[in-house]
Every structure is written in structure tokens, then in C-alpha cells.
Amino acid sequence: RICYDNPRVMNLEWVTEGAIEFIDENKSRPFYLYLPLPFPHAQYNKFADWDILATPAGMIDEEPAGQMTFKEACRINRFKLLDKRKSMGTYLDDCVGAICRKLAELDISDNTLIIITSDQQSRGKFTTYESCHIPCIMYCPSLIKAGTSIDELCLLNDIPATAIDLAGGKNPEYYDGKSMKQLMLGKKVEWRNSLLLEIAYSKAVVTKDFKYIALRPPGDIIELLENDAIESNRNKKNRQVGWDGSKNPHPYYDNYGVRYGASLDFPYYFDYDQLYNLSEDIYEQDNVYNNKEYLGIQAELKLELGKLLADFPHNFGEFKTQAETVLIK
């Protein structure tokens, strides 16, 4: 019951039914269910008109069972006076609820770890901005005390490491994920102090309170960016070329800015160096790079980025593959 692409034909009822059948078939032994859903997504209003029999695998003969339809989710939202776009959330909630009800019915809820997370947030997609700060909810009554909050720098990479640990396995030495088991149990353990984020020609180092972003594209990309800046100034339009060198693929959005609107959401998008005080500026709107108050933090994070890149087989701007050669501007 796989949906292999962004919603073109998405039948969540069909996917949920398949998940419930899988749990039923494997209830007497350990199982792993990975349920990647392209929800919520941008096509808020299209789902209500989709044929309940249409699936990515073709037309089915009978309506799937197991959860509410999207039309029912829309009806509930109207009754509760909620924005119709939130119907997608109601629809997804009922998918999760149906799976949880099946686990409870089979009396295996207490010994099943449920993790709900995301690949990204919507603001700053294809960047190292807020998009990387994703939600993660975990439920397992026999392992995690209700209300537990883990105040550490965790990665999606940590989820496979955690699953292997819980299953009694051993993680390979080269894997950069860490098991969250002890954190989930509420114990204090030695943990990482920073994270490396990267996409295209952007790399960032994140601590609990700060984020430093370095953008170091090659010469041909810099030329594209500079030419686009000149054209933007001449035409009085938002710039269209992003740090990866690609142009906004949605020209029908008038003056939309770079891809996914990141240059509109983040005012310092085009700065080569950016520093954000996340404890005061969670939405990353005030670049304090070169602010005298933060010069010490700035130097520390540039050095830390160099350390995180030390084992990489290539260079990145002035951040060489050996940490001690990092230049502090």
C-alpha cells in the first residue's frame, strides 16, 4: 500500500487499511511498520473530489475500511468552525488513531513504540533554516513516561540507531546516529553539543541556542546569483535564483522569490554568513553575524563547523578537511 510520489492519487483510507492488515498478520511476532505519508501537503482542496476507489496501484473494487474519508474530515472541520485546510490534519489524525486502536485491540500497545515525525517543516524547504527543526512524538507506555520531553539535539539519524538498540542489536561504528533509549527512559547521558546541517552549497552548525550558516557556492553559481541580483534590481522584482543555482520553477507566482519562497520567509537569505540566536529568534529573522556581542560565539561555531567537516573528503570554502586550518574572519 505504498504511495510513491507526492499526492497525485493519494488514498489514505487504502493505506490505513493496508497498515491495519499488516499489524493483524504480524501481531504474534516483532514487526516494523514504516508508513511514509505525503501528508499534510499543499494540495489542500483537491482531495475532497478524489474517487475513493482510485489508488496508486490502480482502481480497487471495494471502498477501503479502517478510517474516515477525507469528506468526513472536511465535515468535522466545518462543524468545529476550523479552517478547511486543516481537514488534511484531521484526516491524518484519524489514520494514526485507527492504527493505535488496532494495537490496543490486539493488546500490544504497551510493547509497541510509535514514532510520528516529519522530513521537514514548510518554511525554508531546501535550506538549512527552520525547515530542519521538525516535530517528533514518541509513544510506548512500557518505555516512555507520559509527558517526557527530551531537551537534546536529536536527529532523524537517531531513530534507526534507537530501533536497533531496542531490538538488542549493535550499531555499526561508522553510523552517525545515536540511540535515544536512555533519553527516552529519562536518564542523563553524554550527548552531542552540535549538529551539522547541509543542503546544496549551504552548511550549518546548530547548538541548543545558536545556528551559524555558511554559504559557499562555486564561481559559476556566484555568477548566476550576481546576474539575477542585477536583473532583480532593474525589474524591481524579487530575486529568483537560489543558492543551488536553480531558478524559481513557479513563474506563475507573481514575484514569488526563490524556490519555495525562502528568500521571502528569511530576510538574510542572500548573506554568505549568517548567525542566529535561537533562544531569542526561533524564526531566524535577525542575522547577528559580525555583531560585536556575538563575535565569540561566531568564532566558536566557525571552528565547530570545521571540526564537523574534518573527515569529509572534500573542502568547503575556507573550511578545510582539517579543523585547525579554519580561518576566522
N, C-alpha and C positions, 0 to 999 in steps of 0.2 A: 504493500500500500504506500508506495513512495511517490511524492511529488518532486520531480527532479529539477524544477525550474521555478522562477518567480511566478506568482499567480497568473496563469493564463487559463488553465482549467484546474481550479482548486476545489476539492470536495472534502471538507474537513470531517463530515459525518462518515464518509467512506474510510478515511484514515483512522478515525477513532474506533470504528468497528473492527478494523484490522488489528489495532493495538490491543483491544479487549480480547479478541480471539487468540492473539499470541500469548497473552498473560494466562488465559484459560488453559492453553495447551502446555504451558511450561510451569504451572503452579506447584508442581511437586519436586522441582529441582531449581538450583540457582539459575537466574536468567539475567540478561542485559537487554534492555529495550532502549534504542536510540530513536527519538521521534523528532526529527527536524521539521519544523513548520514554518512556511514563509508568511507567518502572521505575527503581529499586525503589519500591514503593508499599505502602500499608497492608494491602491485601488478601492477606496472605502465603499463606494456606492455601486460597484459593479456586481458584487456577489449576490445581491437580492434577486437578480434576474437570471442567475445561472440555473441550468437544469440539474435537479438533484440526482439524475441518473448519469450525468456526464462526469467522467473521471480521467485522470492522466493515462489510465490503461485502456480507455475506451468506454463505451456505453454499457452500463450494467442493467440487469433485468428487474431488480427489485430495489426499492429505496433502502439505503443502509440504516441500521438501527444503532442506538448507543448514546446519542446526544441530540440536543436541539438543533434545528435547522437555522440557517442564517436569518431567514424571515422571522423566525420566532425570537431570535436575539434582537432584531430590529423592533419587534412589537414590544418586548420587555423594556427596551430603552425608551421608546415613546411613552410608555405607561409611567416610567420613572422620570420623565422630562429630561432625559440625558441627550447630549449631542449625538446625532445619528452616526457620526464617525466612530463613536465609542462602541458601536454594535460589534465591531470586529473583536474588541476586547472581551465583551460578554460571550461571544461565540467561542473564543479561545478558552475562557474560564470554564465553560461547560465541558469542553474537551478534557481538560485537566480533571474536572470534577468527576466525569464519567470513569476515567481511569482510576482515580482514588476510590470511587465507590466499588469498583470491581476488586481492588486489592483488599478492601475492608470485607467485602462479601466472602472472599476466599480466606479471610483471617490471616493474611500475610503482610498487612500494613506495617506492623511494628518492626518487621525484619526486612523492609524494603526501603532503600534510600531513593528519594525522589529529588531530582535537581531540576529547577527551572531557571534558565539563563538565556542569554542572547549573544549574537555575534557582534552587535553594535547598537548604539543609540542612533537616533536620526540626525541630530545636529553634529555636523562635522564629519559626515561619512567620507571615507577615503582620505582621512587626515589623522594626525596624532592628537587631535583635540578631544573634546568631551565625549565624542562617539566611542572612545575606548573605555569609558567609565560605565560599565554595564551592570544591570541588576543580577543578583544571584540569590535564589531562595532554595533552601535545602530542608527536607523533612524526613526524619527517621526517628520515631519515638524511643527506640531502644538504644539510640546512639547520641541524639542531639536533644538537649533540654529545650523545651519551648521557650521562645524569647531570646535565645542565644544570638549575640551579634559578634561577628569576628572582625575586629578592627586591625586588620593586617593587609598588606599589599599582596593580593592573590590574583592568579592568572587562570584563564581557561586551561592552560597547560597543566594546572594543578589537578584538574578533575580526573584525567586518566591515571595520574600518579596516585590519587586518593583511592580510586576504584581498585587498582592493582593491590594497594596496601590492605584494603578492607577484605579483599579476596585471598589474602595470605601470600601474595606474590612479592617479587622483588623488582624494583625499578632499575633499569639499566643506568650505569654511571653517567653516560653521555646525555641523558634526558634532563632538560632544564625545569621540568615541573617538580613540585614538592607535594607530598601527601599532606592533606589538611586534617587528617584523622584526629590528631591530638588537639588541634584548634577547635574542632567540632565537639570534642569532649570537654571543652572549656579550660584546657590546660595551657600554661605558659611555656612556649618553646622558642628556641632560637629561630628567627625568621629573617627574610630578606629585608633590606633597608631601601632598596630602589628597584624600579622596573625599567626595562628597555622597551620602547615602542618604536615601530618603524613602518613606513609605507612610502613607496616611490623614493624620492630623494629627501625624505624627511625622517629624522631620527629624534627621539626624545627620551629623556631620563626623568622618571617620576619618583618622588618620595611622598610621604603622607601629606606634606604641606606645600611642596613646590613642584613645578614642572618646567624643565628647560627644553626648548625645541630648537634644533639646528636644521636649517635647510641648505643643502649644498648640491645643487644640480650641476651637471656638466655644462660646458660652454654653449652647446647648441640649444639647450633648454633655456639658458640665461638669455640668449639672443631672442628666442621666441617670446619670453616674458617681457623683455625690454621693448620689442616691437609692438606687442599688444598694449603695453602701457602708453606708448606714443599714440597709437590708434584710439585708445580709450579716451585719452585727454583731448584729442582732436574732435572726436564724435560726441563727447560728453556722455559716454555710456560706461557702465561698469566693465571692468576687465573680464575677459573670457577665458584666458589661458591659465591653467593651474600649475602647481609645482611639478607635476609629472610631464608637463608639456602638452597635455591634451586640451582641446578646446571644448567649451561647454556644448554637450551634444543635444541640448534642448533649446534651439534658437527660437522656438515658438513662445518661450517665456520672455517677455519684453524686459531687456536689461537685467537678466537673471543673475549675472555674475558667473564665477567659475562653477565647475561641476558640483551638483548638489547644494549650491548656494553657500558654500563655506566662506567665501570672501564677504558675504553679507552678514553671516552669523558671527564672524570673528574679525573685528576691525583691524587687527595687526597681521592678517593672513599673509601679506606680502613681505613681512620683515624677515630677514635672513636669520636673525637670532631673536628668540622670544623667551621671556621668563614670567611665570605666573605664580602668584601667591594663592594657592588653592584654598588655604584656610580662610581667606577673605574674598576670594574672587573665583568661586567654583565654576562660573560660566566662561572663564578665561577671556575677559573683556579688557583687561588693563595690563599691557606689556610693561613690566618694570625692569626690563633688561637695561643695564647701564645706569639705573637709578642708584645713587650713592649708598642708600640704605641697604641695598641688596648685593653689593659688589662681592662680598664674602661668599654668600650663597651662590652667586653666579659662578665664581671661580671653582667652588666645590663641585657643583653639578657638571661643569665642563670637564673637570678631572674625572668625575664618576662616569660620565659618558665614554670617555676614553678608555677607562677600565673595562666597561661593559663590552666595548668593541675590540678589546685587546686580542681575542682569539679569532677574530674574523679574518678570512683570507684576503680581504681587500681593504683599501683605505677609504676614508670618508672625509672629504675636505681636509682640514688640518688635524683631524682626529686619526692619528696613525694606528697601526695594529699593535703598537707598543705604548702602553699608557703614559710612560714618562716623557714621551715626545709631544704630548698635547700642548698646544700653545694657548696661553690665556691672554686674550686681547684686552 
